[in-house]
Amino acid sequence: DTDRALVLLEEYCKKLRKPEEQQLKKAIRKVMGIFKSSLFQALLGSFKKKATRHGTTSHISFPVALACDVLGYPKD
């Protein structure tokens, strides 16, 4: 769920206040912009269709898994 990933990333960005964290904050905001893009949404839709067709869907979406990996959160 892209929306959930965006919420997680936004919450994390709010915690980044130190000067040395600003580069990371900028990179996370760039990822957020990609998640919001129509191209990413189209590619994600295509990926979901293929995964469903091949029976390889999982309980967690790619954007959420990526956000969890970046933030060090558990995926459950």
N, C-alpha and C positions, 0 to 999 in steps of 0.2 A: 504494500500500500504506500504509494508515493506520498500521500498526505501525512501519514504517520512518520515517515522518514524526514519529511520537511519539519515537522513539529520537533522531533528529536534534535535535528541539526540546529534549529532556531534556539531551542533551550540551551544547547551547548554554547552557541555563539554569545548568548547573553552573559555567560560566565567568563568569557575571555575579555579581560579588561587591562591586563598588564601590557606594556609596550612590546615586550618580546612575543606576545601572543597574537599581535595584530596581523602578522603574515598568515598564520593559521586561520584566523577569522576570515581574512580575505579569500583564502582558498576554499573554505567551507561555504562561504557565500556564493562563490563561483559554481560549486557543485550544486547548491540549491537552485541557482539559475538554470543549470542544465536539467535538473529534475523537473523544473516548471516548463521547459521548452516543449513546443509541439513536436519537434523531431524526436526527442526522447520518449514522449508519450506514445508516438506512433511506433517506434521501435519496441517499446515495452509491450504494446498491444500485440505486435507481431510475435514477439517471444512467448507471450502467454498463450496465444493460439497454437503455436507449435508445441509447446510443452503440454498443453491439454490434449492435443491430438496424439502425442506420443506417450501420454500417461506419466509424465515426469514432473507433475506439479508438486510443490512442497507446501508446508504449512506457513512459510514465511516468504514474503516477496523479495525480489532482488533489491529494490531501493532501501527497504528496511534492513535487510541483511548488510548492505553496504554501509548504511548509516551506523548500525550497531558495531560493525568492525572498526570504522573510523573512530567512533566514540568510546570503544571498549566496553560497550554494554552487552549484557547477555542477550541472546536472540530469542529467548522464551517469552 
